[in-house]
């Protein structure tokens, strides 16, 4: 909605800033500069661009000859900025005042001119900051990948990349009719193109190098290999400004060139575990491509070291996603890209890529994914490839495929936390009963759990099981003994002792009392419900 017209007197008394800008422009004003001003006004909520009034107070009407065909100028502004613009002309003491009335930007979309979203900070015209752009993009979950690149044509897409997608789609769907379809029909069926034109998703997944350079130069993946973590030139570097389907397999080939194998032996059997798991690496790259913000500058970087892989992508985590809920909540930033990748089986629509990464890290006894360095503008994911504890591999192997197949990501993380003696969060605790039922976990006391003895034994850590269980048992006995001692001559009935350890059954408490009696620390007087326990003198 456009702003309400103002009188000359109201204009003369208005405060210049983010909603109104004054230009003397006695003779002329550059159209390009007007585009920038209108872009900034729209991005600041809409406003007025006024010609023929001084910007310094006290303001006076000087008159302006700029844009002597305002209707033509208005249409030019609308065509370039894709927003509504109106105008009013005034005659004041024989002097012309022209006001362009600029509507606010669309929800979730900054208004750009020549690839730059302009912004007013006070009365200073500046490019919009990355932080403000990010907040705007996330207002409605706008899917940039599904929007149309007006100037792009099907000829801007790489046929080889499209054929690579077609082959994967046939393999996933087993629909061999896809093989006889024209390229245009394939693109329409996956909604990479529509009646309105070529989507940005089509450019990102199938675009030619020259076309991306023209329409979306930030769509680039940079691979670097560095033999050490020290700064300096990379040992190898390749830039991929091309459709993702044209470089997807090449990226894995580069990483796999220096993918060492780690050996793990159990009995007579030797297992080989690669430093970089192909499934994990591919999922991490797919996540970066699917979820990066393509409206922000910057490339996706894949940096490989001998023992770790670091993947950085612009845009920060999608709105609503945090490191705490990243496994539970799925909000795709680029829905059209995710849908096309799902058609050919590279990703699941349910967004399970990050879950797969976490599960494989636990299965291979590697460090969990590290998001150190992630902020509002970049996601940084580090995959550490070294096996941190080969004994844990024996434990995972002992669980067996039958039980592993019914474990959720939370189950794997619970096992990992118990093995490394870390606290369990609420999500992990909600899975405890299931893990107890299948014999992976034991309940040893109020809110206390431990991996089963057989798993610790196969990992060569049976002593840890004994220590954890034993410590808890001795603690419970001391609590009972302390209460009986404080009860003094009146003694402690069993019902009262159950209040001391409410998580234990009556029979479990009786076992502990018998042990204390055998140690000659306490004795009992009376029978059944009348029985009371006293300190041994």
GILIN-V662698 format. One record per pair of residues at least 12 apart in sequence whose C-alpha atoms are under 8 Angstrom apart, sorted by the first residue. I is the first residue (numbers start at 1). J is the second residue. D is the distance in Angstrom with one decimal. If there is no record, write none. Layout:
# GILIN-V662698
i=(I;I)
j=(J;J)
d=(D;D)
This chain:
# GILIN-V662698
i=(1;1;2;2;2;2;2;2;2;2;3;3;3;3;3;3;5;8;8;12;12;12;13;16;16;17;17;17;17;18;18;18;18;18;18;18;18;19;19;19;19;19;19;20;20;20;20;20;21;21;21;21;21;22;22;22;22;22;22;22;23;23;23;23;23;23;23;24;24;24;24;24;24;24;24;25;25;25;25;25;25;26;26;26;26;26;26;26;27;27;27;28;28;28;28;29;29;35;35;35;35;36;36;37;37;37;38;39;39;39;39;39;39;39;40;40;40;40;40;40;41;41;41;41;42;42;42;42;42;43;43;43;43;43;43;43;44;44;44;44;45;45;45;46;46;46;46;46;47;47;47;47;48;48;48;48;49;49;49;49;50;50;50;50;51;51;51;51;51;51;52;52;52;52;52;53;61;61;61;62;63;63;63;64;64;64;64;65;70;71;74;74;74;80;81;81;81;82;83;83;83;83;83;84;84;85;85;85;85;86;86;86;87;87;87;88;88;107;107;107;108;108;108;108;108;108;108;109;109;109;110;110;110;116;130;130;131;131;134;138;138;141;141;142;143;143;143;143;144;144;144;144;145;145;145;145;145;145;145;146;146;146;146;146;146;146;146;147;147;148;148;148;148;148;149;149;149;149;149;150;150;152;152;152;152;153;153;154;154;156;156;156;156;157;157;157;157;157;157;157;158;158;158;158;159;159;160;161;161;161;161;161;161;162;162;162;164;164;165;165;166;166;166;166;167;168;168;169;169;169;170;171;172;172;172;173;173;190;190;191;191;192;192;201;201;203;204;204;204;204;205;205;205;205;205;206;206;206;206;206;207;207;208;208;209;209;209;212;212;213;217;218;218;218;218;218;219;219;219;219;220;220;220;220;220;220;221;221;221;221;221;221;221;222;222;222;222;222;222;222;222;223;223;223;223;223;223;223;223;223;224;224;224;224;224;224;224;225;225;225;225;226;226;226;226;227;227;228;228;229;252;252;252;255;256;258;259;259;259;259;260;260;260;261;261;261;262;262;262;264;266;273;274;275;275;275;275;276;276;279;280;280;280;283;283;283;283;283;284;284;284;284;285;286;286;287;287;288;288;288;288;290;290;290;290;290;291;291;291;291;291;292;292;292;292;292;292;293;293;293;293;294;294;296;296;297;298;298;299;299;300;300;300;301;307;307;307;308;308;308;308;308;309;309;309;309;310;310;310;310;311;311;311;312;312;312;312;313;313;313;314;314;314;315;315;315;315;316;316;316;316;316;316;317;317;317;317;318;318;318;319;326;327;327;327;330;330;355;356;357;358;358;359;359;359;362;362;362;363;363;363;364;364;365;365;365;365;365;365;366;366;366;366;366;366;367;367;367;367;367;367;368;368;369;369;369;369;370;370;391;391;392;392;393;394;394;395;395;395;395;398;398;399;399;403;410;410;410;411;411;411;413;414;414;414;415;418;418;418;419;439;440;440;444;444;445;445;445;446;446;446;450;450;450;451;452;453;476;476;477;477;477;479;480;480;480;481;481;481;483;483;484;484;484;485;485;487;488;488;489;491;491;491;492;492;492;493;493;493;493;493;494;494;494;494;497;520;521;521;522;522;522;523;523)
j=(103;104;46;84;85;86;101;102;103;104;46;47;48;101;102;103;88;90;92;53;59;60;59;55;123;120;121;122;123;40;41;44;47;120;121;122;123;41;44;45;46;47;48;41;47;48;49;50;48;49;50;55;123;49;50;51;52;53;54;55;49;50;51;52;53;54;55;51;52;53;54;55;62;63;64;51;52;63;64;65;66;51;52;62;63;64;65;66;64;65;66;64;65;66;67;66;67;77;80;81;113;113;118;49;118;125;102;81;111;112;113;117;118;119;111;117;118;119;120;125;102;104;119;120;102;103;104;105;111;104;105;110;111;117;118;119;104;105;119;120;103;104;105;101;102;103;104;105;101;102;103;104;99;100;101;102;99;100;101;102;97;98;99;100;63;64;66;97;98;99;64;95;96;97;98;97;92;95;97;95;95;96;97;95;96;97;98;96;87;87;86;87;100;113;111;112;113;111;102;103;104;105;111;102;103;100;101;102;103;100;101;102;99;100;101;100;101;136;139;140;136;137;138;139;140;141;142;136;137;142;133;136;137;128;296;377;376;377;315;318;319;319;333;333;333;334;335;336;200;294;295;334;199;200;201;334;335;336;337;192;199;200;201;334;335;336;337;199;200;196;197;198;199;200;197;198;199;200;215;197;198;197;198;211;215;197;198;184;198;203;207;208;211;202;203;206;207;208;211;243;206;207;208;243;183;206;246;205;206;243;244;245;246;183;206;245;245;246;245;344;178;179;186;344;179;344;345;343;344;345;344;344;343;344;345;343;344;340;343;336;340;336;340;336;337;243;219;242;243;244;242;243;244;245;337;242;243;244;245;246;242;243;242;243;241;242;243;241;242;241;241;294;296;297;298;299;241;242;294;299;239;240;241;242;299;300;239;240;241;299;300;301;302;237;238;239;240;299;300;301;302;236;237;238;239;251;301;302;303;304;236;237;238;301;302;303;304;237;303;304;305;303;304;305;306;305;306;305;306;305;278;281;282;304;276;306;274;275;276;306;274;275;276;273;274;275;274;275;387;390;394;364;385;307;385;386;387;308;385;357;356;357;360;347;353;354;356;357;311;353;354;357;311;346;347;353;354;300;311;312;313;332;333;334;337;338;317;318;332;333;334;313;314;315;316;333;334;314;315;316;333;314;315;314;315;314;313;314;313;314;312;313;314;313;384;385;386;382;383;384;385;386;382;383;384;385;380;381;382;383;380;381;382;378;379;380;381;378;379;380;377;378;379;376;377;378;379;374;375;376;377;378;379;375;376;378;379;331;332;333;331;354;352;354;355;350;351;409;409;369;409;413;409;412;413;412;413;416;393;396;412;387;393;387;388;389;390;392;393;384;385;386;387;388;389;383;384;385;386;387;388;383;384;381;382;383;384;382;383;459;460;419;459;459;458;459;455;456;458;459;455;458;440;455;438;427;428;431;428;431;435;428;428;429;431;451;449;450;451;451;452;452;455;469;472;472;503;504;502;503;504;465;468;469;465;465;465;501;512;512;513;516;500;497;500;513;516;522;535;497;500;533;534;535;534;535;534;534;535;534;532;533;534;532;533;534;529;530;531;532;533;529;531;532;533;509;536;535;536;534;535;536;535;536)
d=(5.9;7.4;7.5;7.7;7.6;7.5;6.4;6.4;4.9;7.7;7.4;6.6;7.9;6.5;7.5;7.1;7.7;7.7;7.8;7.7;5.7;7.0;7.7;7.4;6.7;7.3;7.8;5.0;4.7;7.9;6.4;6.1;7.5;5.4;6.9;5.9;6.4;6.1;6.9;7.3;6.3;4.3;6.3;7.6;5.4;4.7;6.0;7.4;6.4;5.1;6.0;7.7;7.5;6.3;4.8;6.1;7.8;6.1;6.3;5.0;7.7;6.0;4.9;6.4;6.3;6.3;6.4;5.6;4.7;5.2;5.2;7.2;6.9;7.4;6.7;6.0;6.1;8.0;5.5;7.3;6.2;8.0;6.2;6.9;5.9;4.1;5.8;6.9;5.9;4.9;5.7;7.4;6.0;4.1;7.0;5.6;7.5;6.5;7.8;7.5;6.7;6.5;6.1;7.4;7.4;7.2;6.4;7.0;5.5;6.1;6.7;6.7;5.6;7.3;7.7;7.2;4.5;4.1;5.7;7.2;6.8;7.4;7.1;7.1;6.1;5.8;4.3;4.9;6.7;6.4;5.4;5.9;6.1;7.7;7.3;6.3;7.2;8.0;6.8;7.0;7.4;4.5;6.6;7.9;5.4;4.6;3.9;7.1;6.0;5.3;6.7;7.6;6.4;5.6;4.7;6.0;5.6;5.1;6.6;7.7;7.3;5.9;4.5;6.5;7.5;6.0;7.5;5.7;5.1;6.2;4.4;8.0;6.6;4.9;6.7;7.1;7.4;7.2;7.6;6.7;4.5;4.7;5.7;7.3;5.7;6.2;7.4;7.3;7.3;7.9;6.6;7.3;7.7;7.1;6.4;6.6;6.5;7.8;7.8;6.7;7.9;7.0;8.0;6.5;5.6;6.7;5.6;4.7;6.2;5.8;5.0;6.7;5.4;4.3;5.5;6.7;7.8;7.4;6.7;6.9;4.9;4.6;6.2;4.9;5.5;7.3;6.0;6.2;5.9;7.8;6.9;6.7;7.6;7.7;7.2;7.6;7.6;7.5;7.3;7.8;6.0;7.7;7.0;7.9;6.5;5.4;6.1;7.3;7.1;7.6;7.7;6.5;6.5;4.8;4.5;5.4;7.0;5.7;6.3;7.9;5.6;6.3;6.1;7.5;7.2;5.2;7.8;5.4;6.2;7.0;6.0;5.6;4.3;6.1;7.1;5.9;5.7;5.9;7.7;6.7;7.3;7.5;6.0;7.9;7.6;7.4;6.3;7.7;6.9;7.7;6.0;5.9;5.6;7.4;6.6;5.3;4.4;5.4;7.8;8.0;5.5;5.6;5.2;7.4;7.8;7.7;7.0;7.7;5.3;6.6;7.7;4.9;4.7;7.5;6.1;7.3;6.4;7.5;6.5;6.8;7.2;7.4;7.6;7.8;8.0;5.1;7.3;6.1;3.9;7.1;7.4;7.5;7.4;5.5;5.6;7.8;7.4;6.0;7.7;7.8;7.8;7.7;7.7;6.3;5.4;6.5;6.5;7.6;5.3;6.4;7.9;4.3;4.5;5.8;7.7;7.2;4.0;6.4;6.3;7.2;5.8;4.5;5.5;6.3;5.5;4.8;7.6;6.9;6.9;7.6;7.6;7.0;7.6;5.6;5.6;5.7;6.3;7.7;6.8;6.5;7.1;5.6;4.4;7.0;5.1;6.3;6.1;5.1;6.5;5.8;4.7;5.9;7.4;7.3;6.0;4.6;6.1;6.8;6.1;4.8;6.1;8.0;5.6;5.3;6.4;7.6;6.1;4.8;6.0;7.8;5.6;4.4;6.7;7.7;6.2;4.8;6.2;6.5;5.8;4.7;6.1;7.3;6.2;5.3;7.7;5.7;6.1;6.6;7.6;7.2;7.5;7.7;7.3;7.0;7.7;7.4;6.5;6.0;6.1;7.9;5.9;5.6;7.9;5.6;4.4;5.9;5.9;6.7;7.8;6.8;7.1;7.6;7.9;6.9;4.5;6.0;7.9;7.9;5.6;7.8;7.0;5.0;7.1;7.8;5.5;7.3;7.7;7.1;7.6;7.4;7.5;7.5;7.5;7.9;7.5;7.0;7.8;7.2;7.7;7.5;5.8;7.4;7.2;5.9;6.1;6.0;7.9;7.2;6.3;5.1;6.0;5.7;5.6;5.6;7.6;7.3;7.9;5.9;4.7;7.9;7.4;7.8;7.9;6.8;6.7;7.4;7.9;6.1;6.7;6.9;5.7;4.6;6.8;6.6;6.2;5.3;6.2;6.8;5.5;4.4;5.3;7.8;5.7;5.1;6.6;7.7;6.9;5.7;4.4;6.4;5.8;5.2;6.5;6.6;5.6;4.5;6.4;5.6;5.4;6.8;5.9;4.5;6.5;6.8;4.6;5.1;7.0;6.8;5.8;4.7;4.4;4.2;4.9;7.9;7.1;7.6;6.3;6.8;7.3;6.0;7.7;7.7;8.0;6.5;6.0;7.4;6.2;6.0;7.8;7.6;7.1;7.9;5.8;6.2;7.7;6.5;7.2;6.5;7.1;6.4;8.0;6.7;6.4;5.4;6.1;6.1;6.9;6.0;6.0;6.9;6.5;6.0;4.8;5.5;7.7;7.8;6.1;7.8;7.8;7.6;6.8;7.6;7.8;6.7;6.0;5.5;7.3;5.0;6.7;4.8;7.1;8.0;6.1;7.9;6.3;5.6;5.4;7.1;6.1;5.4;6.7;7.2;7.3;7.5;7.5;6.9;5.9;7.2;6.9;6.4;7.4;7.3;5.4;8.0;8.0;7.3;7.8;6.3;6.5;7.1;6.7;5.5;7.5;6.3;7.3;7.1;6.6;6.9;7.9;5.0;7.4;7.2;7.6;7.8;7.6;7.8;6.1;7.4;8.0;6.1;7.6;7.3;7.3;6.7;6.9;7.8;7.8;7.7;7.9;7.7;7.8;6.7;6.1;6.4;7.2;5.8;7.9;7.1;7.4;7.2;5.4;5.3;5.0;5.1;5.0;6.8;7.5;7.2;6.1;4.5;6.3;7.5;7.4;7.0;7.8;7.9;6.5;6.3;5.1;5.6;4.5;4.4;6.4;5.8)
